[in-house]
Amino acid sequence: MATAALAVLGHPGIASAADKPGGAEVETAIRHAVNGKATPADLAIIKNDPQLARTVPVSVEVGKAVYRKAEAPSGKAGADSRSSAAAGPAGLTGFQELCRNVDRPLTLKSYLGDTLYTWHHTFSWCTANQTNAIEATRVITASPYNRSDYFTEKTSVAYPQGLVTDATFAPVGGPIGFNPTGAGSPYYSHMARAVNLCIAQYSCYASNLPQSKLTIGRDTVTVAIENAL
């Protein structure tokens, strides 16, 4: 599992953890927690400071992906039906076209179990059979579109920064065949965004990197990479 390097981003007039009594130990505990390597001693330090206990991330909660029918880029509704013929949005003629949308959430939790933020990776895609009723001929008819990331349940601790990774590979015509889940698929959407974590008492004490790389199948996606640290 990848981790993001700790970034200490001190601001003038705001004390950092290292400037406070016992600050070096506190700073080490925060660094370990943010990098997913907190020891029992680190957690005891965090637990004993109410501010840290509410705001330092110590765990990641992976939510279930939410799937919906999607509207194809051409404007026609994506059909879950597998009996009708459809003209592919990128010029391919297909049968039993299926357009889907996925929304995959990651939630960062504090020592006390408070949510610091939930980050979402979402996109839509379409596939269709090239021969009527023969799933072995299913290909991508719309590369990932309406791709975005967004936050919910974001507290005042979290300060989203720029995208670090924004990549996709799923060309129109790419074969899907008998792969409903995307397991082992070479086609994917990968997004990662930097987030600074800041509290007045300890400055902006860390930066982490929520990200997911999702490989594409006919009906669903499979997680290839996923973390929020």
C-alpha positions in Angstrom: 0.0 0.0 0.0 1.5 3.3 -1.0 1.8 6.1 1.5 2.4 9.8 1.0 5.3 11.6 2.7 4.6 13.7 5.7 4.7 17.4 4.9 5.1 19.9 7.8 3.8 23.2 6.5 4.3 25.6 9.4 2.6 29.0 9.3 3.9 32.2 11.0 2.4 32.7 14.4 1.1 29.1 14.8 3.1 26.8 17.0 4.2 23.5 15.6 4.0 20.2 17.5 7.8 20.3 18.0 7.7 23.7 19.7 5.4 22.5 22.5 6.4 20.6 25.7 7.1 17.0 24.8 6.7 18.2 21.2 9.2 15.9 19.6 7.3 12.9 20.8 4.0 14.4 19.7 5.5 15.2 16.3 6.8 11.6 15.9 3.4 10.2 17.0 1.6 12.3 14.4 4.1 11.3 11.7 3.7 7.6 12.4 -0.1 7.9 12.5 -0.3 9.8 9.2 2.0 7.2 7.5 0.0 4.3 8.9 2.7 3.1 11.3 1.4 4.3 14.7 2.7 2.2 17.7 0.8 1.7 20.9 3.0 4.4 22.5 2.1 6.8 19.6 -1.6 6.1 20.0 -1.3 6.8 23.8 0.2 10.2 23.1 -2.6 11.0 20.6 -5.3 9.7 22.9 -4.1 11.9 25.8 -4.5 15.1 23.7 -8.2 15.8 23.0 -7.3 17.9 20.0 -5.1 15.3 18.4 -7.6 12.5 19.3 -10.2 14.3 17.2 -8.1 15.2 14.3 -5.1 12.9 13.7 -6.0 10.2 11.2 -5.3 6.7 12.3 -7.5 4.5 10.1 -9.1 4.3 6.7 -12.6 3.1 6.1 -13.3 1.8 2.6 -16.9 2.3 1.6 -18.8 0.1 -0.9 -18.8 1.3 -4.5 -22.2 2.6 -5.6 -23.3 1.7 -9.2 -26.0 3.3 -11.3 -27.2 3.2 -14.9 -25.4 5.9 -16.8 -26.5 8.1 -19.8 -24.2 7.5 -22.7 -22.2 10.5 -24.1 -24.5 10.5 -27.2 -27.4 11.4 -25.0 -29.3 8.2 -25.1 -29.9 6.4 -21.8 -27.5 3.7 -20.9 -29.4 0.4 -21.0 -29.0 -2.4 -18.6 -31.1 -4.4 -21.1 -29.1 -7.0 -23.0 -31.4 -7.5 -25.9 -31.5 -4.3 -27.9 -29.0 -3.1 -30.6 -27.4 0.3 -30.0 -25.1 2.5 -32.0 -21.9 3.0 -30.0 -21.2 6.6 -28.9 -17.8 6.6 -30.6 -19.0 5.2 -33.9 -19.0 1.5 -33.1 -22.2 -0.4 -33.7 -23.0 -2.7 -30.8 -25.6 -4.9 -29.2 -26.8 -5.1 -25.6 -25.0 -1.9 -24.8 -24.4 -1.3 -21.1 -23.5 2.1 -19.6 -22.6 2.2 -16.0 -21.5 4.8 -13.4 -19.3 4.0 -10.3 -18.7 6.1 -7.2 -16.1 4.7 -4.8 -15.6 6.4 -1.4 -12.6 6.4 1.0 -13.1 7.8 4.5 -10.3 9.0 6.9 -11.0 8.4 10.6 -9.4 10.0 13.7 -8.4 8.1 16.9 -11.9 8.8 18.3 -13.6 7.5 15.2 -14.5 11.0 13.9 -14.6 11.4 10.1 -12.0 13.8 8.8 -13.2 13.6 5.2 -14.6 11.2 2.7 -13.1 11.3 -0.8 -14.9 9.9 -3.8 -13.7 8.8 -7.3 -16.4 8.5 -9.9 -16.8 8.0 -13.6 -19.0 6.3 -16.2 -18.2 4.0 -19.1 -20.0 1.9 -21.8 -19.5 -1.5 -23.3 -21.4 -3.5 -26.0 -21.3 -6.8 -27.9 -20.0 -6.6 -31.4 -22.0 -9.7 -32.4 -25.6 -10.0 -31.1 -25.9 -12.0 -27.9 -22.2 -13.1 -27.9 -20.5 -11.8 -24.8 -17.1 -12.8 -26.0 -17.3 -9.9 -28.5 -18.0 -7.2 -25.9 -15.8 -4.1 -26.2 -15.6 -0.7 -24.7 -17.8 1.7 -26.7 -17.3 4.8 -24.4 -14.1 5.4 -22.6 -14.4 6.7 -19.0 -16.3 10.0 -19.1 -17.8 12.3 -16.5 -14.7 11.5 -14.4 -14.2 13.5 -11.2 -13.3 13.3 -7.6 -15.1 15.2 -4.7 -15.3 15.3 -1.0 -18.2 14.8 1.5 -18.1 15.0 5.3 -15.1 17.2 5.0 -14.1 18.8 8.4 -12.2 22.0 8.9 -9.0 19.9 9.4 -8.9 18.9 5.7 -7.6 21.3 3.0 -7.7 19.6 -0.5 -4.9 20.5 -2.8 -4.3 19.6 -6.5 -4.6 16.3 -8.3 -1.4 14.3 -8.1 -2.6 11.6 -10.5 -5.3 11.9 -13.2 -4.9 9.1 -15.6 -7.1 6.7 -17.6 -6.6 4.0 -20.2 -9.7 2.4 -21.7 -9.7 3.0 -25.5 -12.9 2.5 -27.5 -12.7 -0.9 -29.0 -10.8 -2.4 -26.1 -12.0 -6.0 -25.6 -13.9 -6.8 -22.4 -15.3 -10.2 -23.3 -16.4 -12.3 -20.4 -15.1 -9.9 -17.7 -18.0 -8.6 -15.7 -16.0 -7.3 -12.7 -12.8 -5.8 -14.3 -10.5 -8.2 -12.4 -7.2 -8.3 -14.2 -8.4 -5.8 -16.8 -5.8 -3.5 -18.4 -8.4 -0.7 -18.6 -8.6 1.7 -15.7 -9.3 5.1 -14.2 -6.7 6.3 -11.6 -7.1 9.5 -9.5 -5.2 10.8 -6.5 -5.5 14.1 -4.7 -3.2 15.7 -2.1 -4.9 16.8 1.1 -3.2 19.0 3.8 -4.3 18.3 7.4 -4.2 21.4 9.6 -5.2 22.4 13.1 -4.4 25.8 14.7 -2.7 24.2 17.7 -0.2 22.2 15.6 -0.1 24.0 12.3 -0.5 22.1 9.0 1.1 19.0 10.3 0.8 16.6 7.4 -0.3 15.9 3.8 -1.8 12.6 2.7 -2.9 11.2 -0.6 -6.4 9.6 -1.1 -6.3 7.6 -4.3 -7.8 4.7 -6.2 -7.1 2.9 -9.4 -10.1 1.1 -10.6 -10.0 -1.5 -13.4 -13.0 -1.7 -15.7 -15.3 -4.6 -16.5 -18.7 -5.0 -18.1 -20.8 -4.4 -14.9 -18.4 -3.3 -12.2 -14.8 -2.3 -11.4 -12.1 -3.9 -9.4 -9.7 -2.0 -7.0 -6.1 -2.2 -8.2 -4.8 0.5 -5.9 -6.5 2.2 -3.0 -5.4 4.2 0.1 -6.0 7.4 1.9 -2.6 7.8 3.6 
